[in-house]
Amino acid sequence: HPGGNITGLPAYNVLVGVGLLSVSDMSETANGERRASFVRSSEPPVRPPARAAKRPVPATVASLAAVSKSFGTVRALDGVDLELRSGEVLALLGPNGAGKSTAVSLLLGLRRPDSGQALLHGRDPRDPAARRTVGVVLQDVGFPLSLRVREAVDFVCAHFPDAPPTEAVLARFELTELSERVALGLSGGQQRRLAVALALAGKPRTVFL
């Protein structure tokens, strides 16, 4: 029973006053009637276990409902339902061409579904208010030709009122020693690390990687 709990209630216990009466034996009379004999126990009453408080259902962060998307004759998504809730880590797995990137692009408002509905933080993903608290690292990452690592972090942090200091972001992702290098001159792995740093610089509620 996912998300629920089942509590067995000890219905065989009978409470009388402050004592506990429990069935100790079942005897049969001469005429065949069955009669229960009881013994009084000095033990405290057995209380049923307290029912655990029902946990609130986490809020839905992003969702696709009956979404379909085609590119020419290629059907990338066909009636897809997907839901991401707050606090979850959701992984999309599948072979090349299965529609994973298309699903993410619909959730981010980079594409529009042919049918069905995509929502991000309860809004149309194309609404800037929906994307304001989202961090993204797509498969292909590009940086301005002449922007240095420190300048890239400064630029992104300037868009968020409560962003951490640039130095803190650089240190967290081990980019301090690379801070004066041009972003496009970094190795592939270093560029990926910078991309993740930029995605998290604004303290997003939701991250797409």
C-alpha distance (Angstrom), angle and dihedral (degrees) to the residues before:
residue distance angle dihedral
H1 . . .
P2 3.81 . .
G3 3.76 114.8 .
G4 3.79 93.5 0.2
N5 3.77 137.1 92.6
I6 3.76 132.7 -140.4
T7 3.79 118.3 -145.3
G8 3.79 119.8 -165.5
L9 3.78 112.3 -145.2
P10 3.85 116.0 -146.1
A11 3.80 95.1 -128.4
Y12 3.81 91.2 167.2
N13 3.82 90.6 73.6
V14 3.81 117.1 91.2
L15 3.79 118.0 -163.3
V16 3.81 118.5 -153.4
G17 3.81 115.7 178.5
V18 3.77 108.0 -52.4
G19 3.79 95.1 -31.2
L20 3.77 129.8 84.0
L21 3.77 120.6 -127.1
S22 3.77 114.1 -162.1
V23 3.77 130.8 177.1
S24 3.78 106.7 -106.7
D25 3.80 101.3 171.7
M26 3.76 143.0 0.0
S27 3.80 112.6 -140.4
E28 3.79 128.3 -175.7
T29 3.82 121.7 -133.4
A30 3.76 125.0 -141.4
N31 3.79 93.0 -95.1
G32 3.77 91.6 53.2
E33 3.78 97.4 -102.3
R34 3.75 114.9 141.9
R35 3.76 115.6 -131.6
A36 3.78 128.4 -171.7
S37 3.77 120.4 -138.9
F38 3.80 118.0 -153.8
V39 3.77 133.9 -155.3
R40 3.78 125.1 -157.8
S41 3.76 114.2 -127.5
S42 3.77 126.4 -155.4
E43 3.78 90.0 -149.8
P44 3.81 115.8 109.2
P45 3.78 116.5 -99.1
V46 3.77 117.4 -82.0
R47 3.76 107.0 -117.7
P48 3.76 121.6 -154.7
P49 3.79 111.8 -108.6
A50 3.77 114.1 -91.6
R51 3.76 112.2 -99.4
A52 3.77 110.1 -113.8
A53 3.76 114.9 -113.4
K54 3.77 111.2 -99.6
R55 3.77 109.7 -108.8
P56 3.78 116.1 -128.1
V57 3.78 114.7 -110.9
P58 3.82 109.2 -107.6
A59 3.77 115.0 -111.0
T60 3.79 118.5 -99.0
V61 3.79 109.6 -109.1
A62 3.80 101.0 -178.1
S63 3.78 134.3 -0.1
L64 3.77 146.9 174.5
A65 3.80 118.1 -153.5
A66 3.82 118.9 -165.2
V67 3.80 89.4 -31.6
S68 3.79 122.3 177.6
K69 3.80 128.1 -178.6
S70 3.79 130.8 177.9
F71 3.79 134.1 -174.6
G72 3.76 105.8 -156.4
T73 3.80 106.0 -56.8
V74 3.82 93.1 -15.5
R75 3.81 114.4 99.8
A76 3.81 103.4 -151.7
L77 3.82 96.7 173.7
D78 3.78 127.4 17.2
G79 3.81 117.9 -169.4
V80 3.81 94.9 -34.6
D81 3.82 121.5 -177.4
L82 3.79 117.4 -166.6
E83 3.79 133.6 161.9
L84 3.79 132.3 -172.2
R85 3.81 117.4 -168.4
S86 3.77 130.1 -160.9
G87 3.80 112.6 -83.1
E88 3.80 94.7 20.2
V89 3.78 130.7 119.9
L90 3.79 108.5 -147.2
A91 3.81 121.9 -170.6
L92 3.80 122.6 -163.3
L93 3.79 110.0 -151.4
G94 3.77 128.3 -177.4
P95 3.80 145.2 113.3
N96 3.79 124.5 -74.9
G97 3.78 110.8 -68.1
A98 3.81 94.4 21.5
G99 3.83 91.7 123.8
K100 3.82 101.2 -104.2
S101 3.80 95.8 130.3
T102 3.79 90.8 42.9
A103 3.80 90.8 54.2
V104 3.81 91.5 50.3
S105 3.81 92.4 47.2
L106 3.82 89.7 53.3
L107 3.81 91.5 49.9
L108 3.81 89.6 51.1
G109 3.79 95.0 46.9
L110 3.80 93.3 -116.0
R111 3.81 89.1 122.4
R112 3.79 133.9 21.4
P113 3.83 123.3 -128.0
D114 3.79 118.6 -116.3
S115 3.79 87.8 -137.6
G116 3.80 137.4 -4.0
Q117 3.78 126.9 39.3
A118 3.81 135.7 -75.0
L119 3.81 120.0 -162.8
L120 3.79 131.8 -174.1
H121 3.81 117.3 -170.2
G122 3.79 87.8 -16.3
R123 3.82 94.3 -55.8
D124 3.76 140.6 90.4
P125 3.83 104.0 -77.1
R126 3.82 89.7 -129.0
D127 3.81 89.9 63.1
P128 3.84 108.1 101.3
A129 3.81 89.0 -141.3
A130 3.81 89.2 61.9
R131 3.81 93.7 52.1
R132 3.79 98.2 40.9
T133 3.82 93.1 93.9
V134 3.81 97.8 39.5
G135 3.81 127.4 104.0
V136 3.79 118.6 -158.6
V137 3.80 137.7 -168.1
L138 3.78 109.4 178.8
Q139 3.79 125.8 -165.9
D140 3.81 92.6 -100.1
V141 3.80 115.4 46.4
G142 3.79 124.7 -171.2
F143 3.80 131.8 -174.8
P144 3.83 131.2 -164.0
L145 3.80 111.2 -87.4
S146 3.80 98.7 -114.0
L147 3.83 103.2 25.0
R148 3.79 115.8 122.0
V149 3.79 122.0 -141.5
R150 3.82 93.8 -105.9
E151 3.80 91.2 47.4
A152 3.81 91.5 51.2
V153 3.81 91.5 52.8
D154 3.83 91.3 44.6
F155 3.79 90.8 51.3
V156 3.82 94.6 51.7
C157 3.81 95.2 42.3
A158 3.82 90.0 52.5
H159 3.82 88.9 66.9
F160 3.82 94.1 61.1
P161 3.82 124.0 64.1
D162 3.81 95.0 -150.9
A163 3.81 99.5 37.0
P164 3.82 115.6 138.7
P165 3.81 119.1 -108.2
T166 3.79 115.2 -77.7
E167 3.81 91.3 -117.4
A168 3.81 90.5 56.3
V169 3.81 91.7 52.2
L170 3.80 92.2 48.2
A171 3.80 91.9 49.0
R172 3.82 94.4 46.7
F173 3.80 91.8 57.0
E174 3.82 96.7 36.0
L175 3.78 92.7 -112.9
T176 3.82 99.1 125.9
E177 3.81 94.5 100.3
L178 3.81 89.5 47.9
S179 3.80 96.1 46.6
E180 3.83 96.4 107.4
R181 3.78 95.6 46.2
V182 3.79 122.5 100.5
A183 3.80 107.9 -102.2
L184 3.81 94.1 -130.3
G185 3.81 89.2 54.4
L186 3.80 93.2 62.8
S187 3.78 123.2 102.3
G188 3.79 118.5 -99.8
G189 3.79 92.7 -99.5
Q190 3.80 92.8 46.7
Q191 3.80 91.0 50.2
R192 3.79 89.4 51.6
R193 3.79 90.5 51.2
L194 3.80 90.3 50.9
A195 3.81 90.3 49.5
V196 3.81 91.3 54.3
A197 3.81 90.1 47.0
L198 3.80 90.6 53.9
A199 3.82 91.4 47.1
L200 3.81 91.8 55.0
A201 3.81 98.5 37.1
G202 3.80 93.2 93.0
K203 3.82 95.3 51.7
P204 3.83 92.7 -115.7
R205 3.80 124.1 -159.1
T206 3.79 91.3 -141.7
V207 3.81 130.8 29.9
F208 3.80 126.9 -161.8
L209 3.79 114.0 -161.0
